[in-house]
Amino acid sequence: MPRRIGLHQVGAAVLGLIAAHSQIPARYVAYVVAGNALSCAALLVLAFADVIPLTGLGVAFLLTGALVVAVYAALEYVGLRRLPRGGSA
């Protein structure tokens, strides 16, 4: 059976490449914030759109994941806003 690379693995690889920079450009931070915001939205859609059948525990798991990702995105956004214009993290 062939091994497949999942979207989360690609995202983790991209984060690893970003983290390798000694100074992280602000635009990369903005990409991470946007990716987390999209991930949060996707989790909410999966929880409520009946795309996949979920038990109550499954819905709770997705909502918890969405909350955690939203908190990360909010904290990253605050950090991004604190950077000087054109600066890097």
C-alpha positions as CSV (number, residue, x, y, z in Angstrom):
1,M,0.0,0.0,0.0
2,P,1.5,3.3,-1.0
3,R,2.3,5.9,1.7
4,R,0.5,9.2,1.3
5,I,1.6,12.6,2.6
6,G,-1.2,14.3,4.4
7,L,-1.9,18.0,4.4
8,H,-0.9,18.3,8.0
9,Q,2.5,16.8,7.2
10,V,3.1,19.4,4.5
11,G,2.1,22.1,6.9
12,A,4.5,20.8,9.5
13,A,7.3,20.8,7.0
14,V,6.5,24.4,6.0
15,L,6.6,25.4,9.7
16,G,9.9,23.6,10.1
17,L,11.3,25.6,7.1
18,I,10.0,28.9,8.6
19,A,11.4,28.1,12.0
20,A,14.9,27.5,10.5
21,H,15.2,31.2,9.8
22,S,17.1,33.2,12.5
23,Q,14.7,36.2,11.8
24,I,11.3,35.2,10.6
25,P,9.9,37.7,8.1
26,A,6.5,39.2,9.1
27,R,4.9,37.9,5.9
28,Y,5.7,34.3,7.0
29,V,4.0,35.0,10.3
30,A,1.0,36.3,8.5
31,Y,0.9,33.1,6.4
32,V,0.9,31.0,9.6
33,V,-1.9,33.2,11.1
34,A,-4.0,32.8,7.9
35,G,-3.4,29.0,7.9
36,N,-4.5,28.7,11.4
37,A,-7.6,30.8,10.8
38,L,-8.5,28.6,7.8
39,S,-7.9,25.5,9.9
40,C,-10.2,26.8,12.6
41,A,-12.9,27.5,10.0
42,A,-12.5,24.0,8.5
43,L,-12.9,22.4,11.9
44,L,-16.1,24.3,12.5
45,V,-17.5,23.4,9.1
46,L,-16.7,19.7,9.7
47,A,-18.4,19.9,13.1
48,F,-21.6,21.4,11.9
49,A,-22.1,20.7,8.2
50,D,-22.8,16.9,8.4
51,V,-19.9,16.3,5.9
52,I,-18.9,13.3,8.0
53,P,-21.1,11.5,10.6
54,L,-20.0,12.5,14.1
55,T,-21.0,11.4,17.5
56,G,-21.4,14.0,20.2
57,L,-17.9,13.3,21.4
58,G,-16.6,13.8,17.8
59,V,-18.3,17.2,17.6
60,A,-16.8,18.1,21.0
61,F,-13.4,17.0,19.8
62,L,-13.6,19.2,16.6
63,L,-14.9,22.2,18.6
64,T,-12.1,21.8,21.1
65,G,-9.6,21.7,18.2
66,A,-11.1,24.8,16.6
67,L,-10.9,26.6,19.9
68,V,-7.2,25.7,20.4
69,V,-6.3,26.7,16.9
70,A,-8.2,30.0,17.2
71,V,-6.3,30.8,20.4
72,Y,-3.0,30.1,18.6
73,A,-4.1,32.3,15.7
74,A,-5.1,35.1,18.0
75,L,-1.8,35.0,19.9
76,E,0.2,34.9,16.7
77,Y,-1.8,37.9,15.3
78,V,-1.1,39.9,18.5
79,G,2.6,39.1,18.0
80,L,2.4,40.1,14.4
81,R,0.8,43.4,15.2
82,R,3.6,44.2,17.7
83,L,6.3,43.8,15.1
84,P,7.7,47.1,13.7
85,R,6.5,47.8,10.2
86,G,8.5,45.7,7.8
87,G,10.2,43.9,10.7
88,S,10.7,40.3,11.5
89,A,10.0,38.1,14.4
